[in-house]
Amino acid sequence: MKFLIDSGNTRLKWATLDNQGEIDSQAILNEQITREGLIGIWKSLPRPDSLAIAGVGSAPLVTLVYAVVDELWRNLPVISVKSEAQAYGVCNAYQQPEKLGVDRWLALIAAHHFYPGAACVVDCGTAVTVDLIDFKGKHLGGMICPGLTLMKKSLVDGTAKLSFNDAMYESGPANFTEAAIYNGTLSAIVGLIEHILNKQVQPLCLILTGGDAELVAAHLGTKVIIDIDLVLRGLSIVLSADSPNK
C-alpha cells in the first residue's frame, strides 16, 4: 500500500493507493488538525510501502505532518514532491519552474495522464487556479484569483458594514446584500473560466477540482469533468514512478 498526502491551504487530504491503482481519499480542515488527532486517524492504517507529500499549506502544518509520519512509520521512504521544468510527460511553462505551485503541477500531470488531450484544469480551492495544457503535455500558462471564501472575506476586511456569510442563495441579481455577495463572487469565478475557454481556438477538456468544484461546475454552461482527487492522482503517478518499492 502507498500513501499520498496533499497539504493544502484549507484542507489536509490523504489517500491510500492499492496495487490496482485505486485511490481511497479522506480530508480534514486544517483548523481541526492536532498532532494527537492525526495520529489517532492514521495509526489504524497498515504501514505503507512508500509515501509522497505535496505541501502548499503553512510550514508549521507541513512540519507537523512529517513529524506524525515519522512517529508512526519510522524510516519510511518519503518523496517530497516539487515542481519541475519537465517530468512525467508534462513541460512546465513557468520561467522559474519551481515557482509553480506543486498542487498545480500535480494536477497537470494527472490531467495529462488520465484525460489525454488539450485541457483546462481549474482548482476551485482557497485560490482559484486555471492552467492550460495541450495534447502533447505542454503547459501553456495559467491564471490565479481568490476563491469564493477568500473573495467574501476580502469584502468583509475591506468594508465597514459587511459581515461574513457562508450561506448559499439562488443565482441571479439579488435584493439583499448577502445574496448579492454570494452571486457576485460566484459569477466572477464562473466568468473567469468561461472567458478563458472562449479565448481558445481549439476545444479543451474542462477539468475542475478543489472544494468548490461542484458548486462552480453547476453554473457553467459547458461540459465539465469533476475530479476532486486530481492532485492526489498526480501524486500517485509520481510515487509509482519514483518509489524504490514500486
Contacts in CASP RR format, 6 or more apart in sequence:
PFRMAT RR
TARGET T0000
AUTHOR 0000-0000-0000
METHOD contacts of the structure
MODEL  1
MKFLIDSGNTRLKWATLDNQGEIDSQAILNEQITREGLIGIWKSLPRPDS
LAIAGVGSAPLVTLVYAVVDELWRNLPVISVKSEAQAYGVCNAYQQPEKL
GVDRWLALIAAHHFYPGAACVVDCGTAVTVDLIDFKGKHLGGMICPGLTL
MKKSLVDGTAKLSFNDAMYESGPANFTEAAIYNGTLSAIVGLIEHILNKQ
VQPLCLILTGGDAELVAAHLGTKVIIDIDLVLRGLSIVLSADSPNK
1 16 0 8 1.000
1 17 0 8 1.000
1 18 0 8 1.000
1 45 0 8 1.000
1 46 0 8 1.000
1 48 0 8 1.000
1 49 0 8 1.000
2 16 0 8 1.000
2 17 0 8 1.000
2 48 0 8 1.000
2 49 0 8 1.000
2 50 0 8 1.000
2 51 0 8 1.000
2 52 0 8 1.000
2 236 0 8 1.000
2 239 0 8 1.000
2 240 0 8 1.000
2 243 0 8 1.000
3 14 0 8 1.000
3 15 0 8 1.000
3 16 0 8 1.000
3 17 0 8 1.000
3 45 0 8 1.000
3 48 0 8 1.000
3 50 0 8 1.000
3 51 0 8 1.000
3 52 0 8 1.000
4 14 0 8 1.000
4 15 0 8 1.000
4 16 0 8 1.000
4 17 0 8 1.000
4 23 0 8 1.000
4 25 0 8 1.000
4 51 0 8 1.000
4 52 0 8 1.000
4 232 0 8 1.000
4 235 0 8 1.000
4 236 0 8 1.000
4 239 0 8 1.000
5 12 0 8 1.000
5 13 0 8 1.000
5 14 0 8 1.000
5 51 0 8 1.000
5 52 0 8 1.000
5 53 0 8 1.000
5 54 0 8 1.000
5 55 0 8 1.000
5 65 0 8 1.000
5 69 0 8 1.000
5 235 0 8 1.000
6 12 0 8 1.000
6 13 0 8 1.000
6 14 0 8 1.000
6 54 0 8 1.000
6 55 0 8 1.000
6 103 0 8 1.000
6 106 0 8 1.000
6 231 0 8 1.000
6 232 0 8 1.000
6 235 0 8 1.000
7 53 0 8 1.000
7 54 0 8 1.000
7 55 0 8 1.000
7 56 0 8 1.000
7 57 0 8 1.000
7 61 0 8 1.000
7 62 0 8 1.000
7 65 0 8 1.000
8 30 0 8 1.000
8 55 0 8 1.000
8 56 0 8 1.000
8 57 0 8 1.000
8 103 0 8 1.000
8 126 0 8 1.000
9 30 0 8 1.000
9 56 0 8 1.000
9 57 0 8 1.000
9 58 0 8 1.000
9 125 0 8 1.000
9 126 0 8 1.000
9 127 0 8 1.000
10 29 0 8 1.000
10 30 0 8 1.000
10 125 0 8 1.000
10 126 0 8 1.000
10 149 0 8 1.000
10 211 0 8 1.000
11 27 0 8 1.000
11 28 0 8 1.000
11 29 0 8 1.000
11 30 0 8 1.000
11 211 0 8 1.000
12 27 0 8 1.000
12 28 0 8 1.000
12 30 0 8 1.000
12 33 0 8 1.000
12 38 0 8 1.000
12 61 0 8 1.000
12 65 0 8 1.000
13 25 0 8 1.000
13 26 0 8 1.000
13 27 0 8 1.000
13 229 0 8 1.000
13 231 0 8 1.000
13 232 0 8 1.000
14 25 0 8 1.000
14 26 0 8 1.000
14 27 0 8 1.000
14 42 0 8 1.000
15 23 0 8 1.000
15 24 0 8 1.000
15 25 0 8 1.000
15 26 0 8 1.000
15 229 0 8 1.000
15 232 0 8 1.000
15 236 0 8 1.000
16 23 0 8 1.000
16 24 0 8 1.000
16 45 0 8 1.000
16 48 0 8 1.000
17 23 0 8 1.000
17 236 0 8 1.000
17 239 0 8 1.000
17 240 0 8 1.000
18 24 0 8 1.000
21 236 0 8 1.000
23 229 0 8 1.000
23 232 0 8 1.000
23 233 0 8 1.000
23 236 0 8 1.000
25 228 0 8 1.000
25 229 0 8 1.000
25 232 0 8 1.000
26 41 0 8 1.000
28 41 0 8 1.000
30 57 0 8 1.000
30 58 0 8 1.000
30 61 0 8 1.000
33 61 0 8 1.000
33 64 0 8 1.000
35 64 0 8 1.000
35 67 0 8 1.000
35 68 0 8 1.000
38 64 0 8 1.000
38 65 0 8 1.000
38 68 0 8 1.000
39 68 0 8 1.000
39 71 0 8 1.000
39 72 0 8 1.000
42 68 0 8 1.000
42 72 0 8 1.000
43 72 0 8 1.000
47 73 0 8 1.000
47 76 0 8 1.000
48 73 0 8 1.000
48 76 0 8 1.000
49 77 0 8 1.000
49 243 0 8 1.000
49 245 0 8 1.000
50 76 0 8 1.000
50 77 0 8 1.000
50 78 0 8 1.000
50 79 0 8 1.000
50 239 0 8 1.000
50 243 0 8 1.000
50 244 0 8 1.000
50 245 0 8 1.000
50 246 0 8 1.000
51 69 0 8 1.000
51 73 0 8 1.000
51 76 0 8 1.000
51 77 0 8 1.000
51 78 0 8 1.000
51 79 0 8 1.000
51 239 0 8 1.000
52 78 0 8 1.000
52 79 0 8 1.000
52 80 0 8 1.000
52 81 0 8 1.000
52 235 0 8 1.000
52 236 0 8 1.000
52 238 0 8 1.000
52 239 0 8 1.000
52 242 0 8 1.000
52 243 0 8 1.000
53 62 0 8 1.000
53 65 0 8 1.000
53 66 0 8 1.000
53 69 0 8 1.000
53 78 0 8 1.000
53 79 0 8 1.000
53 80 0 8 1.000
53 81 0 8 1.000
54 81 0 8 1.000
54 102 0 8 1.000
54 103 0 8 1.000
54 106 0 8 1.000
54 231 0 8 1.000
54 235 0 8 1.000
55 62 0 8 1.000
55 102 0 8 1.000
55 103 0 8 1.000
56 101 0 8 1.000
56 102 0 8 1.000
56 103 0 8 1.000
66 78 0 8 1.000
69 76 0 8 1.000
69 78 0 8 1.000
70 76 0 8 1.000
77 243 0 8 1.000
77 244 0 8 1.000
77 245 0 8 1.000
79 238 0 8 1.000
79 239 0 8 1.000
79 242 0 8 1.000
79 243 0 8 1.000
81 102 0 8 1.000
81 105 0 8 1.000
81 106 0 8 1.000
81 235 0 8 1.000
81 238 0 8 1.000
82 98 0 8 1.000
82 102 0 8 1.000
83 92 0 8 1.000
83 94 0 8 1.000
83 97 0 8 1.000
83 98 0 8 1.000
83 99 0 8 1.000
83 100 0 8 1.000
83 101 0 8 1.000
83 102 0 8 1.000
83 104 0 8 1.000
83 105 0 8 1.000
84 92 0 8 1.000
84 97 0 8 1.000
84 98 0 8 1.000
84 105 0 8 1.000
85 91 0 8 1.000
85 92 0 8 1.000
85 97 0 8 1.000
86 92 0 8 1.000
87 109 0 8 1.000
88 109 0 8 1.000
88 112 0 8 1.000
88 113 0 8 1.000
88 237 0 8 1.000
88 238 0 8 1.000
88 241 0 8 1.000
89 109 0 8 1.000
89 112 0 8 1.000
89 137 0 8 1.000
90 105 0 8 1.000
90 108 0 8 1.000
90 109 0 8 1.000
90 112 0 8 1.000
90 133 0 8 1.000
90 137 0 8 1.000
90 138 0 8 1.000
90 139 0 8 1.000
91 136 0 8 1.000
91 137 0 8 1.000
91 138 0 8 1.000
91 139 0 8 1.000
92 100 0 8 1.000
92 105 0 8 1.000
92 139 0 8 1.000
93 100 0 8 1.000
93 138 0 8 1.000
93 139 0 8 1.000
93 140 0 8 1.000
93 141 0 8 1.000
93 142 0 8 1.000
94 100 0 8 1.000
94 139 0 8 1.000
94 141 0 8 1.000
100 139 0 8 1.000
103 123 0 8 1.000
103 129 0 8 1.000
103 231 0 8 1.000
104 121 0 8 1.000
104 123 0 8 1.000
104 129 0 8 1.000
104 131 0 8 1.000
106 230 0 8 1.000
106 231 0 8 1.000
106 233 0 8 1.000
106 234 0 8 1.000
106 235 0 8 1.000
106 238 0 8 1.000
107 121 0 8 1.000
107 123 0 8 1.000
107 131 0 8 1.000
107 207 0 8 1.000
107 209 0 8 1.000
107 230 0 8 1.000
107 231 0 8 1.000
107 234 0 8 1.000
108 121 0 8 1.000
108 131 0 8 1.000
108 133 0 8 1.000
108 137 0 8 1.000
108 139 0 8 1.000
109 234 0 8 1.000
109 237 0 8 1.000
109 238 0 8 1.000
110 227 0 8 1.000
110 230 0 8 1.000
110 231 0 8 1.000
110 233 0 8 1.000
110 234 0 8 1.000
110 237 0 8 1.000
111 119 0 8 1.000
111 121 0 8 1.000
111 133 0 8 1.000
111 205 0 8 1.000
111 207 0 8 1.000
111 230 0 8 1.000
112 119 0 8 1.000
112 133 0 8 1.000
112 137 0 8 1.000
113 233 0 8 1.000
113 234 0 8 1.000
113 237 0 8 1.000
114 227 0 8 1.000
114 233 0 8 1.000
115 205 0 8 1.000
115 207 0 8 1.000
115 225 0 8 1.000
116 135 0 8 1.000
117 134 0 8 1.000
117 135 0 8 1.000
117 205 0 8 1.000
118 132 0 8 1.000
118 133 0 8 1.000
118 134 0 8 1.000
118 135 0 8 1.000
118 202 0 8 1.000
118 203 0 8 1.000
118 204 0 8 1.000
118 205 0 8 1.000
119 132 0 8 1.000
119 133 0 8 1.000
119 204 0 8 1.000
119 205 0 8 1.000
119 206 0 8 1.000
119 207 0 8 1.000
120 130 0 8 1.000
120 131 0 8 1.000
120 132 0 8 1.000
120 193 0 8 1.000
120 196 0 8 1.000
120 197 0 8 1.000
120 200 0 8 1.000
120 204 0 8 1.000
120 205 0 8 1.000
120 206 0 8 1.000
120 207 0 8 1.000
121 130 0 8 1.000
121 131 0 8 1.000
121 132 0 8 1.000
121 133 0 8 1.000
121 207 0 8 1.000
121 209 0 8 1.000
121 230 0 8 1.000
122 128 0 8 1.000
122 129 0 8 1.000
122 130 0 8 1.000
122 131 0 8 1.000
122 193 0 8 1.000
122 206 0 8 1.000
122 207 0 8 1.000
122 208 0 8 1.000
122 209 0 8 1.000
122 213 0 8 1.000
122 216 0 8 1.000
123 129 0 8 1.000
123 208 0 8 1.000
123 209 0 8 1.000
123 210 0 8 1.000
123 230 0 8 1.000
123 231 0 8 1.000
124 147 0 8 1.000
124 148 0 8 1.000
124 189 0 8 1.000
124 208 0 8 1.000
124 209 0 8 1.000
124 210 0 8 1.000
124 211 0 8 1.000
124 212 0 8 1.000
124 213 0 8 1.000
124 215 0 8 1.000
124 216 0 8 1.000
125 147 0 8 1.000
125 148 0 8 1.000
125 210 0 8 1.000
125 211 0 8 1.000
125 212 0 8 1.000
126 147 0 8 1.000
126 149 0 8 1.000
126 150 0 8 1.000
127 144 0 8 1.000
127 145 0 8 1.000
127 146 0 8 1.000
127 147 0 8 1.000
127 150 0 8 1.000
128 144 0 8 1.000
128 145 0 8 1.000
128 146 0 8 1.000
128 147 0 8 1.000
128 189 0 8 1.000
128 192 0 8 1.000
129 142 0 8 1.000
129 143 0 8 1.000
129 144 0 8 1.000
130 142 0 8 1.000
130 143 0 8 1.000
130 144 0 8 1.000
130 192 0 8 1.000
130 193 0 8 1.000
130 196 0 8 1.000
131 139 0 8 1.000
131 140 0 8 1.000
131 141 0 8 1.000
131 142 0 8 1.000
132 139 0 8 1.000
132 140 0 8 1.000
132 141 0 8 1.000
132 142 0 8 1.000
132 196 0 8 1.000
132 200 0 8 1.000
132 204 0 8 1.000
133 139 0 8 1.000
133 140 0 8 1.000
134 140 0 8 1.000
143 192 0 8 1.000
143 196 0 8 1.000
145 188 0 8 1.000
145 189 0 8 1.000
145 192 0 8 1.000
146 154 0 8 1.000
147 185 0 8 1.000
147 189 0 8 1.000
147 212 0 8 1.000
148 185 0 8 1.000
148 186 0 8 1.000
148 189 0 8 1.000
148 212 0 8 1.000
148 215 0 8 1.000
149 166 0 8 1.000
151 185 0 8 1.000
151 188 0 8 1.000
152 164 0 8 1.000
152 165 0 8 1.000
152 166 0 8 1.000
152 181 0 8 1.000
152 182 0 8 1.000
152 185 0 8 1.000
153 164 0 8 1.000
155 162 0 8 1.000
155 181 0 8 1.000
156 162 0 8 1.000
156 163 0 8 1.000
156 164 0 8 1.000
162 177 0 8 1.000
162 181 0 8 1.000
165 178 0 8 1.000
165 181 0 8 1.000
165 182 0 8 1.000
167 178 0 8 1.000
167 182 0 8 1.000
168 182 0 8 1.000
168 215 0 8 1.000
169 178 0 8 1.000
169 179 0 8 1.000
169 182 0 8 1.000
169 183 0 8 1.000
170 179 0 8 1.000
171 183 0 8 1.000
171 186 0 8 1.000
171 219 0 8 1.000
172 183 0 8 1.000
172 187 0 8 1.000
173 180 0 8 1.000
173 183 0 8 1.000
174 180 0 8 1.000
174 182 0 8 1.000
174 183 0 8 1.000
186 215 0 8 1.000
186 216 0 8 1.000
186 219 0 8 1.000
187 219 0 8 1.000
189 212 0 8 1.000
189 216 0 8 1.000
190 216 0 8 1.000
190 219 0 8 1.000
190 220 0 8 1.000
193 206 0 8 1.000
193 216 0 8 1.000
193 220 0 8 1.000
194 220 0 8 1.000
194 221 0 8 1.000
194 222 0 8 1.000
197 204 0 8 1.000
197 206 0 8 1.000
197 222 0 8 1.000
205 225 0 8 1.000
206 220 0 8 1.000
206 222 0 8 1.000
206 223 0 8 1.000
206 224 0 8 1.000
206 225 0 8 1.000
207 224 0 8 1.000
207 225 0 8 1.000
207 226 0 8 1.000
207 227 0 8 1.000
207 230 0 8 1.000
208 214 0 8 1.000
208 216 0 8 1.000
208 217 0 8 1.000
208 224 0 8 1.000
208 225 0 8 1.000
208 226 0 8 1.000
208 227 0 8 1.000
209 226 0 8 1.000
209 227 0 8 1.000
209 228 0 8 1.000
209 229 0 8 1.000
209 230 0 8 1.000
209 231 0 8 1.000
210 228 0 8 1.000
210 230 0 8 1.000
211 228 0 8 1.000
213 226 0 8 1.000
213 228 0 8 1.000
214 226 0 8 1.000
217 224 0 8 1.000
217 226 0 8 1.000
227 233 0 8 1.000
239 246 0 8 1.000
240 246 0 8 1.000
END
